Amino acid sequence: RARLQLSYQPGVQDFERYPGKSVKASVARALRAWCTPHDEIVADVERIVQDGFKDRPALGVHVRLTDAAAGAEGRKTLDLKAYLEAVDEQRAAMPDSMIYLASDDQRVVQAFEERYPGLVASQDCTRSEDGTSIHGHYDQGIDVSPYLKGREVLIDALVLARCAFLIRTHSRVTCFTLCWNTALPYRDLERERLGVDRTPWLHE
């Protein structure tokens, strides 16, 4: 069977707004109208929330390294220490919280589990162990089913949307999350610490 090839267009900057709505509100409306996760994905999200959150508020953290850390797209990004500092700061205001960690790097999961023993929930999914990117936009990527990788990232985005607070840097994963749950409070560490705002439409 021939494979469908689509160009990589990661932004919504050209998204046509609904009358009287911001880009974020327009994307949120479009997602609700046209994106309905399959029942099996919803069930996996519910299982992760039930088992991982343990009936406690969850601090969602998305840490993208691999191609972002390598400077793909001319990106600046933060090191792991900056994320851990932000988590410590936020947990001071949410002392009873669990942590839901979504990351493309297995080394990040290990570091979080060592620092916050018994508090970290994460999906059992495809991750890099050596800096190779997951999806291969800028290198060879990881040789795993594209469907599986897409499924896993959608589950992470939906679980993050169930958290009580989100710590993020630039990623289309958390762009989806913040449009799926427009009421979710969050910190954008690149915006705070580097003065870089790649998604100004999120803050309109």
C-alpha positions in Angstrom: 0.0 0.0 0.0 1.3 3.4 -0.9 2.1 5.7 2.0 0.5 9.1 2.2 3.1 11.9 2.4 2.1 15.1 4.0 4.3 18.2 4.5 5.3 19.1 8.0 3.4 22.2 9.0 3.6 22.5 12.8 1.9 25.8 13.4 -1.5 27.4 13.6 -0.4 30.9 12.8 -2.4 30.8 9.6 -5.5 29.4 11.3 -8.6 31.4 10.4 -10.3 32.6 13.5 -14.0 32.2 14.2 -15.7 35.6 14.3 -15.1 37.3 17.6 -12.7 34.6 18.9 -9.0 34.5 19.6 -6.8 32.0 17.8 -6.7 29.8 20.9 -10.4 29.8 21.3 -10.9 29.1 17.6 -8.5 26.2 17.7 -10.2 24.9 20.9 -13.6 25.1 19.1 -12.3 23.3 16.1 -10.7 20.5 18.2 -14.0 19.9 20.0 -15.9 19.9 16.8 -13.6 17.7 14.7 -11.4 15.7 17.1 -13.0 12.9 19.0 -10.5 10.4 20.6 -11.4 6.8 20.1 -12.9 5.0 23.1 -9.7 2.9 23.6 -7.6 6.1 23.9 -10.1 7.6 26.3 -10.0 4.4 28.4 -6.2 4.6 28.5 -6.3 8.2 29.6 -8.8 7.4 32.4 -6.6 4.5 33.5 -3.5 6.7 33.7 -5.4 9.4 35.6 -6.9 6.9 38.1 -3.7 5.0 38.7 -1.2 7.9 38.4 -3.0 10.8 40.1 -4.3 8.7 43.0 -7.2 11.0 43.6 -4.8 13.9 44.1 -4.2 17.1 42.0 -1.5 16.5 39.4 1.2 18.9 38.3 1.7 18.2 34.6 5.2 18.6 33.2 6.2 18.4 29.6 10.0 18.1 28.9 11.0 18.0 25.3 14.7 17.4 24.7 16.1 15.4 21.8 15.7 17.5 18.6 14.8 20.6 20.7 17.9 20.3 22.8 20.0 19.9 19.6 18.8 23.3 18.4 16.5 22.1 15.6 14.4 24.9 14.0 17.0 27.3 15.6 15.4 26.6 19.0 16.7 27.7 22.4 15.6 25.4 25.2 16.3 24.9 28.8 18.3 22.2 30.6 16.7 19.7 32.9 17.8 21.7 36.0 15.4 24.5 35.0 12.5 22.2 34.8 13.3 20.7 38.2 13.6 24.1 39.8 10.2 25.1 38.4 8.6 21.9 39.7 10.0 22.5 43.1 8.6 26.1 43.0 5.2 24.9 41.9 5.0 22.0 44.3 5.5 24.5 47.2 2.1 25.8 46.2 0.7 22.3 45.6 2.3 20.2 48.3 -0.2 17.3 47.9 0.3 17.0 44.2 1.4 14.1 42.1 3.5 14.8 39.0 2.5 13.6 35.5 5.6 13.7 33.3 5.4 13.6 29.6 8.8 13.5 27.9 10.6 12.2 24.8 13.7 11.3 26.8 14.0 8.3 29.1 16.8 10.0 31.0 14.4 12.7 32.1 12.0 10.1 33.5 14.8 8.6 35.5 15.9 12.0 36.9 12.3 12.9 37.9 11.8 9.5 39.6 15.0 9.8 41.6 14.2 13.4 42.7 10.5 12.8 43.5 10.2 9.1 44.5 6.7 7.8 44.6 5.2 11.0 43.1 5.9 10.6 39.4 3.4 9.0 36.9 4.3 8.7 33.3 3.1 6.7 30.3 4.9 3.5 29.3 5.8 4.7 25.8 8.5 5.2 23.1 11.3 7.4 24.4 14.8 8.2 23.3 17.8 7.0 25.4 20.5 8.7 23.4 19.1 12.0 22.1 17.7 10.6 18.9 14.4 12.3 18.1 11.2 10.4 18.3 9.6 11.4 15.1 12.5 12.0 12.9 11.8 15.5 11.6 15.5 16.4 11.7 17.3 13.1 12.1 16.6 9.4 11.4 14.1 9.2 14.3 13.2 6.0 16.2 12.0 3.1 14.1 8.7 2.5 15.8 5.2 2.4 14.2 4.1 6.0 13.3 0.6 5.1 14.5 2.0 4.0 17.9 4.0 7.2 18.3 1.0 9.3 17.4 -1.2 7.4 19.7 1.2 7.8 22.6 1.6 11.5 22.1 -2.1 12.1 22.0 -2.6 10.2 25.2 0.1 12.4 26.9 -1.5 15.5 25.6 -5.0 14.4 26.9 -3.6 13.4 30.3 -1.8 16.7 30.7 -5.1 18.4 30.0 -6.5 16.6 33.1 -3.8 18.1 35.4 -4.3 21.0 37.8 -1.3 22.9 36.5 1.1 22.6 33.6 4.8 23.4 33.3 5.9 23.6 29.6 8.3 25.0 27.1 7.4 25.3 23.4 5.8 22.2 22.0 2.8 21.4 19.8 1.9 18.7 22.4 1.1 21.3 25.0 -0.4 23.6 22.5 -3.0 20.9 21.9 -3.3 20.4 25.7 -4.0 24.1 26.3 -6.5 24.3 23.5 -8.2 21.1 24.7 -8.5 22.5 28.3 -8.5 26.3 27.9 -8.9 26.8 31.6 -5.7 25.0 32.5 -3.2 27.3 34.3 0.4 27.0 33.2 3.9 28.4 33.1 5.9 28.7 29.9 9.5 28.4 31.0 11.0 29.6 27.7 8.9 32.7 27.9 9.8 33.3 31.5 13.5 32.5 31.4 14.7 33.0 27.9 12.3 35.7 26.7 11.3 33.4 23.8 7.6 33.2 22.8 7.1 30.9 19.8 3.3 30.8 20.4 2.1 34.3 21.2 -1.4 33.3 20.2 -1.7 31.2 23.3 -1.4 34.3 25.4 -3.9 36.5 23.6 
